[in-house]
Amino acid sequence: METGTAERTETGATGETGATDAASETAEAVTTTVEVKLTGHVRSAADTHQVEFTFEGETLRAFLDAFFAAYDVRDLVIAEREADATTRGWARVERPPGTWRKNPEGEQTRPYARVLVNGVFNENLDGFDTRLEDGDRVALMKPFLFCL
């Protein structure tokens, strides 16, 4: 299994005397390590099907930012505009049923692509604000589709 790591370093602000400003000191940055599963086009582009990935932060949003910086697969998964999130022939839904919520523009997936946390679509959780813990499983899926 490959290991990917996204690292960012923070430096404290220093005054003219070179002393660290106490107000700008921060505790150690929180890092989270998740198991990432990749399928279809995402797997092909990343050239791996599974990776343990450590990133700074504890939300799906922080994970995605770090993962997309390390693996160039953002355009396969994320739709930047509403028009990129749907495909011709899909029914328009004004009010999603039950507790399902549509992610806001810029946080939606491309048609057929999905982001799951521990087997649950991120729309059924807290979208990109879903909290991740060490050992969680994140899946980025964009299946190969064939028309017969």
Accessible surface in RSA format (square Angstrom, percent):
REM  Atomic radii and reference values for relative SASA: ProtOr
REM  Chains: A
REM  Algorithm: Lee & Richards
REM  Probe-radius: 1.40
REM  Slices: 20
REM RES _ NUM      All-atoms   Total-Side   Main-Chain    Non-polar    All polar
REM                ABS   REL    ABS   REL    ABS   REL    ABS   REL    ABS   REL
RES MET A   1   154.57  80.0  68.70  45.5  85.87 204.5  81.39  69.2  73.18  96.9
RES GLU A   2    91.45  52.5  84.27  63.8   7.19  17.1  44.28  85.6  47.17  38.5
RES THR A   3    93.30  66.4  59.58  60.4  33.72  80.4  38.70  52.0  54.60  82.5
RES GLY A   4    10.96  13.5   0.00   N/A  10.96  13.5  10.96  30.1   0.00   0.0
RES THR A   5    71.30  50.7  41.82  42.4  29.47  70.2  26.54  35.6  44.76  67.7
RES ALA A   6    24.28  22.3  12.78  19.7  11.50  26.2  18.70  26.3   5.59  14.8
RES GLU A   7   143.58  82.4 109.92  83.2  33.67  80.2  40.05  77.5 103.53  84.5
RES ARG A   8   144.01  60.5 124.14  63.3  19.87  47.3  62.80  85.8  81.21  49.2
RES THR A   9   125.10  89.0  94.83  96.1  30.27  72.1  70.04  94.1  55.05  83.2
RES GLU A  10   119.47  68.6  84.99  64.3  34.48  82.1  44.87  86.8  74.59  60.9
RES THR A  11   127.68  90.8  96.63  98.0  31.05  74.0  70.59  94.8  57.10  86.3
RES GLY A  12    37.33  46.0   0.00   N/A  37.33  46.0  12.02  33.0  25.31  56.7
RES ALA A  13    56.76  52.2  44.51  68.7  12.25  27.9  54.67  77.0   2.09   5.5
RES THR A  14    91.90  65.4  62.82  63.7  29.07  69.3  33.32  44.8  58.58  88.6
RES GLY A  15    43.22  53.3   0.00   N/A  43.22  53.3  35.55  97.6   7.67  17.2
RES GLU A  16   190.61 109.4 144.98 109.7  45.63 108.6  68.02 131.6 122.59 100.1
RES THR A  17   128.76  91.6  89.13  90.4  39.63  94.5  88.14 118.4  40.63  61.4
RES GLY A  18    50.26  62.0   0.00   N/A  50.26  62.0  28.94  79.4  21.31  47.7
RES ALA A  19    63.87  58.7  50.85  78.5  13.03  29.6  60.72  85.5   3.15   8.3
RES THR A  20    67.90  48.3  47.89  48.5  20.01  47.7  18.08  24.3  49.81  75.3
RES ASP A  21    72.12  50.5  63.15  62.9   8.96  21.2  20.98  49.4  51.14  51.0
RES ALA A  22    84.49  77.7  66.25 102.2  18.24  41.5  66.80  94.1  17.69  46.9
RES ALA A  23    97.84  90.0  56.31  86.9  41.53  94.5  68.69  96.7  29.15  77.2
RES SER A  24    42.39  35.8  25.09  33.5  17.30  39.9  33.82  72.0   8.58  12.0
RES GLU A  25   107.16  61.5  84.47  63.9  22.69  54.0  27.13  52.5  80.03  65.3
RES THR A  26   100.84  71.7  67.77  68.7  33.07  78.8  60.34  81.0  40.50  61.2
RES ALA A  27    94.11  86.5  63.81  98.5  30.30  68.9  76.23 107.4  17.88  47.4
RES GLU A  28   167.55  96.2 142.44 107.8  25.11  59.8  62.99 121.8 104.57  85.4
RES ALA A  29    53.10  48.8  23.14  35.7  29.97  68.2  32.67  46.0  20.43  54.1
RES VAL A  30    83.34  54.8  73.93  66.9   9.41  22.7  78.97  68.6   4.37  11.9
RES THR A  31    81.38  57.9  63.98  64.9  17.40  41.5  33.40  44.9  47.98  72.5
RES THR A  32     4.38   3.1   3.99   4.0   0.40   0.9   0.76   1.0   3.62   5.5
RES THR A  33    38.50  27.4  38.05  38.6   0.45   1.1  22.77  30.6  15.74  23.8
RES VAL A  34     1.04   0.7   0.00   0.0   1.04   2.5   1.04   0.9   0.00   0.0
RES GLU A  35    49.82  28.6  48.73  36.9   1.08   2.6  10.51  20.3  39.31  32.1
RES VAL A  36     0.00   0.0   0.00   0.0   0.00   0.0   0.00   0.0   0.00   0.0
RES LYS A  37    76.56  37.4  76.56  47.0   0.00   0.0  36.47  32.8  40.09  42.7
RES LEU A  38     3.29   1.8   0.00   0.0   3.29   8.3   0.00   0.0   3.29   8.9
RES THR A  39    55.89  39.7  54.73  55.5   1.15   2.7  53.50  71.9   2.39   3.6
RES GLY A  40    10.32  12.7   0.00   N/A  10.32  12.7   3.10   8.5   7.22  16.2
RES HIS A  41    70.16  38.3  68.08  47.3   2.09   5.3  36.78  37.9  33.38  38.8
RES VAL A  42     0.00   0.0   0.00   0.0   0.00   0.0   0.00   0.0   0.00   0.0
RES ARG A  43   119.21  50.1 118.45  60.4   0.76   1.8  18.93  25.9 100.29  60.8
RES SER A  44    74.11  62.6  48.00  64.1  26.11  60.2  38.01  80.9  36.11  50.6
RES ALA A  45    60.48  55.6  19.22  29.7  41.27  93.9  31.50  44.4  28.98  76.8
RES ALA A  46    13.77  12.7   0.00   0.0  13.77  31.3   3.69   5.2  10.08  26.7
RES ASP A  47   123.85  86.8 107.42 106.9  16.43  38.8  29.21  68.7  94.64  94.4
RES THR A  48    17.60  12.5   7.38   7.5  10.22  24.4   9.96  13.4   7.64  11.6
RES HIS A  49    93.26  51.0  91.18  63.4   2.09   5.3  62.08  64.0  31.19  36.3
RES GLN A  50    36.89  20.6  34.67  25.3   2.22   5.3   3.81   8.1  33.09  25.1
RES VAL A  51     0.00   0.0   0.00   0.0   0.00   0.0   0.00   0.0   0.00   0.0
RES GLU A  52    73.49  42.2  73.49  55.6   0.00   0.0   4.79   9.3  68.70  56.1
RES PHE A  53     0.00   0.0   0.00   0.0   0.00   0.0   0.00   0.0   0.00   0.0
RES THR A  54    33.38  23.7  33.38  33.8   0.00   0.0  22.66  30.4  10.72  16.2
RES PHE A  55     0.25   0.1   0.00   0.0   0.25   0.7   0.25   0.2   0.00   0.0
RES GLU A  56    32.15  18.5  29.24  22.1   2.91   6.9   9.58  18.5  22.57  18.4
RES GLY A  57    19.12  23.6   0.00   N/A  19.12  23.6  19.12  52.5   0.00   0.0
RES GLU A  58    68.90  39.6  67.08  50.7   1.82   4.3   9.49  18.3  59.42  48.5
RES THR A  59    29.73  21.1  29.73  30.1   0.00   0.0  23.07  31.0   6.66  10.1
RES LEU A  60     0.00   0.0   0.00   0.0   0.00   0.0   0.00   0.0   0.00   0.0
RES ARG A  61    82.36  34.6  82.13  41.9   0.24   0.6  45.05  61.6  37.32  22.6
RES ALA A  62    20.22  18.6  15.54  24.0   4.68  10.7  19.92  28.1   0.30   0.8
RES PHE A  63     0.00   0.0   0.00   0.0   0.00   0.0   0.00   0.0   0.00   0.0
RES LEU A  64     3.26   1.8   3.26   2.3   0.00   0.0   3.26   2.3   0.00   0.0
RES ASP A  65    78.81  55.2  68.07  67.8  10.74  25.4  23.28  54.8  55.53  55.4
RES ALA A  66     6.19   5.7   0.91   1.4   5.28  12.0   6.06   8.5   0.14   0.4
RES PHE A  67     0.00   0.0   0.00   0.0   0.00   0.0   0.00   0.0   0.00   0.0
RES PHE A  68    20.20  10.1   7.77   4.8  12.43  32.4   8.12   4.9  12.08  34.6
RES ALA A  69    93.24  85.7  48.61  75.0  44.63 101.5  60.58  85.3  32.66  86.5
RES ALA A  70    56.45  51.9  17.37  26.8  39.08  88.9  27.44  38.6  29.00  76.8
RES TYR A  71    34.10  15.9  30.67  17.4   3.43   8.9  26.18  19.7   7.92   9.8
RES ASP A  72   138.82  97.2 113.49 113.0  25.33  59.9  38.87  91.5  99.95  99.7
RES VAL A  73     1.70   1.1   0.68   0.6   1.02   2.5   1.70   1.5   0.00   0.0
RES ARG A  74    79.38  33.3  79.38  40.5   0.00   0.0  36.69  50.1  42.69  25.9
RES ASP A  75   103.12  72.2  97.20  96.7   5.92  14.0  31.54  74.2  71.58  71.4
RES LEU A  76    50.62  28.2  50.60  36.2   0.02   0.1  50.60  35.5   0.02   0.1
RES VAL A  77     0.00   0.0   0.00   0.0   0.00   0.0   0.00   0.0   0.00   0.0
RES ILE A  78     1.38   0.8   0.37   0.3   1.00   2.4   0.37   0.3   1.00   2.7
RES ALA A  79     0.27   0.2   0.00   0.0   0.27   0.6   0.00   0.0   0.27   0.7
RES GLU A  80    85.33  49.0  74.69  56.5  10.64  25.3  45.16  87.3  40.18  32.8
RES ARG A  81   140.91  59.2 140.06  71.4   0.85   2.0  58.07  79.4  82.84  50.2
RES GLU A  82    67.32  38.7  66.70  50.5   0.62   1.5  49.72  96.2  17.60  14.4
RES ALA A  83    71.32  65.6  46.84  72.3  24.48  55.7  55.20  77.7  16.12  42.7
RES ASP A  84    30.71  21.5  24.04  23.9   6.67  15.8   5.64  13.3  25.07  25.0
RES ALA A  85     9.78   9.0   3.02   4.7   6.77  15.4   3.02   4.2   6.77  17.9
RES THR A  86    64.14  45.6  53.18  53.9  10.97  26.1  33.13  44.5  31.02  46.9
RES THR A  87    43.59  31.0  32.08  32.5  11.50  27.4  11.00  14.8  32.59  49.3
RES ARG A  88   238.28 100.0 205.08 104.5  33.20  79.0  89.60 122.5 148.68  90.1
RES GLY A  89    78.78  97.2   0.00   N/A  78.78  97.2  40.51 111.2  38.27  85.7
RES TRP A  90   116.06  46.6  93.97  45.5  22.09  51.9  84.45  45.0  31.61  51.3
RES ALA A  91    90.62  83.3  59.79  92.3  30.83  70.1  70.31  99.0  20.32  53.8
RES ARG A  92   221.60  93.0 188.48  96.1  33.12  78.9  67.31  92.0 154.29  93.5
RES VAL A  93    88.49  58.2  60.23  54.5  28.26  68.1  63.50  55.2  24.99  67.8
RES GLU A  94   157.20  90.3 127.70  96.6  29.51  70.3  62.40 120.7  94.80  77.4
RES ARG A  95   209.68  88.0 192.44  98.1  17.24  41.1  71.01  97.1 138.67  84.0
RES PRO A  96    39.90  29.1  26.37  24.0  13.53  49.2  26.37  21.8  13.53  84.1
RES PRO A  97   101.68  74.1  89.24  81.3  12.44  45.2  99.43  82.1   2.25  14.0
RES GLY A  98    81.17 100.1   0.00   N/A  81.17 100.1  43.71 119.9  37.47  83.9
RES THR A  99   121.71  86.6 108.18 109.7  13.53  32.3  84.51 113.5  37.20  56.2
RES TRP A 100    86.10  34.6  78.60  38.0   7.50  17.6  71.28  38.0  14.82  24.0
RES ARG A 101   122.66  51.5 119.97  61.2   2.69   6.4  68.58  93.7  54.08  32.8
RES LYS A 102    97.34  47.5  74.91  46.0  22.43  53.4  49.30  44.4  48.04  51.2
RES ASN A 103    10.06   6.9   6.25   6.0   3.81   9.2   1.75   4.2   8.31   8.0
RES PRO A 104    81.79  59.6  70.46  64.2  11.34  41.2  81.77  67.5   0.02   0.1
RES GLU A 105   109.05  62.6  83.54  63.2  25.50  60.7  26.64  51.5  82.41  67.3
RES GLY A 106    20.71  25.5   0.00   N/A  20.71  25.5  14.04  38.5   6.67  14.9
RES GLU A 107    32.86  18.9  32.86  24.9   0.00   0.0   7.94  15.4  24.92  20.3
RES GLN A 108    12.58   7.0  11.96   8.7   0.62   1.5   9.15  19.5   3.43   2.6
RES THR A 109    11.66   8.3   7.04   7.1   4.62  11.0   0.43   0.6  11.23  17.0
RES ARG A 110    62.26  26.1  60.60  30.9   1.66   3.9   8.21  11.2  54.05  32.8
RES PRO A 111    24.33  17.7  22.23  20.3   2.11   7.7  22.84  18.9   1.49   9.3
RES TYR A 112   100.11  46.7  84.92  48.3  15.19  39.5  65.30  49.1  34.81  42.9
RES ALA A 113     0.69   0.6   0.00   0.0   0.69   1.6   0.00   0.0   0.69   1.8
RES ARG A 114    59.20  24.9  59.11  30.1   0.09   0.2  20.73  28.3  38.48  23.3
RES VAL A 115     1.32   0.9   0.00   0.0   1.32   3.2   0.00   0.0   1.32   3.6
RES LEU A 116    21.13  11.8  21.04  15.1   0.09   0.2  21.04  14.8   0.09   0.2
RES VAL A 117     5.89   3.9   4.83   4.4   1.05   2.5   4.83   4.2   1.05   2.9
RES ASN A 118    60.99  42.1  46.80  45.2  14.19  34.2  20.73  49.9  40.26  38.9
RES GLY A 119    55.98  69.0   0.00   N/A  55.98  69.0  26.17  71.8  29.81  66.8
RES VAL A 120    60.21  39.6  57.30  51.9   2.91   7.0  60.21  52.3   0.00   0.0
RES PHE A 121    76.32  38.2  74.44  46.1   1.88   4.9  74.44  45.1   1.88   5.4
RES ASN A 122     0.20   0.1   0.20   0.2   0.00   0.0   0.00   0.0   0.20   0.2
RES GLU A 123    12.84   7.4  11.54   8.7   1.30   3.1   1.57   3.0  11.27   9.2
RES ASN A 124    70.77  48.8  45.38  43.9  25.39  61.1  15.52  37.3  55.25  53.4
RES LEU A 125    54.06  30.1  47.08  33.7   6.98  17.6  53.15  37.3   0.91   2.5
RES ASP A 126    94.14  65.9  82.21  81.8  11.93  28.2  16.40  38.6  77.74  77.5
RES GLY A 127     9.31  11.5   0.00   N/A   9.31  11.5   7.13  19.6   2.18   4.9
RES PHE A 128    11.56   5.8  10.24   6.3   1.32   3.4  10.24   6.2   1.32   3.8
RES ASP A 129    83.02  58.2  76.05  75.7   6.97  16.5  23.09  54.3  59.93  59.8
RES THR A 130    11.15   7.9  11.02  11.2   0.13   0.3  11.15  15.0   0.00   0.0
RES ARG A 131   152.15  63.9 137.77  70.2  14.38  34.2  59.14  80.8  93.01  56.4
RES LEU A 132     5.21   2.9   0.00   0.0   5.21  13.1   0.00   0.0   5.21  14.0
RES GLU A 133   125.33  72.0 121.07  91.6   4.25  10.1  39.17  75.8  86.15  70.3
RES ASP A 134   103.36  72.4  79.00  78.6  24.37  57.6  32.98  77.6  70.38  70.2
RES GLY A 135    58.60  72.3   0.00   N/A  58.60  72.3  37.07 101.7  21.53  48.2
RES ASP A 136    24.27  17.0  22.92  22.8   1.36   3.2   1.27   3.0  23.00  22.9
RES ARG A 137   111.38  46.8 110.46  56.3   0.92   2.2  29.91  40.9  81.47  49.4
RES VAL A 138     0.08   0.1   0.00   0.0   0.08   0.2   0.08   0.1   0.00   0.0
RES ALA A 139    19.34  17.8  19.15  29.5   0.19   0.4  19.15  27.0   0.19   0.5
RES LEU A 140     0.00   0.0   0.00   0.0   0.00   0.0   0.00   0.0   0.00   0.0
RES MET A 141    55.46  28.7  55.46  36.7   0.00   0.0  37.93  32.3  17.53  23.2
RES LYS A 142    41.12  20.1  41.12  25.2   0.00   0.0  14.51  13.1  26.61  28.3
RES PRO A 143    54.32  39.6  49.56  45.2   4.76  17.3  51.87  42.8   2.45  15.2
RES PHE A 144    97.80  48.9  80.18  49.7  17.61  45.8  80.39  48.7  17.41  49.8
RES LEU A 145   102.49  57.1  74.93  53.6  27.56  69.3  76.34  53.6  26.15  70.4
RES PHE A 146   169.01  84.6 137.70  85.3  31.31  81.5 141.34  85.7  27.66  79.2
RES CYS A 147   133.43 100.9  98.61 110.0  34.82  81.8  38.89  98.5  94.54 101.9
RES LEU A 148   218.88 121.9 142.06 101.6  76.82 193.1 173.37 121.8  45.51 122.5
END  Absolute sums over single chains surface
CHAIN  1 A     9687.8       7476.3       2211.5       4992.2       4695.6
END  Absolute sums over all chains
TOTAL          9687.8       7476.3       2211.5       4992.2       4695.6
